[in-house]
Amino acid sequence: MVLTPEMRRVGVTPALLKTTQKITCPHCGLEFSLFQSRAIACKGCRKASFGCQLARCLRCDNEFPLEGPLVKSKEKEKQLADYMNNIVANYNRTTGKKGTR
């Protein structure tokens, strides 16, 4: 997906766009986005609060690295994981929800 001027205007960043790209679980083949993974499968996981650099499958709970499917280096993997973790933490803070299952 290409970042359009309208998307930029409303605050969509390249990092946010990256979190919506589909990734495939290497174990069961389910397609999902990192955004879905962090919001659903990783909810309540202690590692999610500490910059976890893994994606977790919504179906089989298999964890696998972000490097490869979404990013090409460990540095970019860390940046993307931190970005997504901050989105989820901010959501939990603003809605008064706990980050637990």
Secondary structure, 3 states (H helix, E strand, C coil): CCCCHHHHHCCCCHHHHHHCCEEECCCCCCEEEHHHHHHHHCCCCHHHHHCCCEEECCCCCCEEECECCCECCHHHHHHHHHHHHHHHHHHHHHHCCCCCC
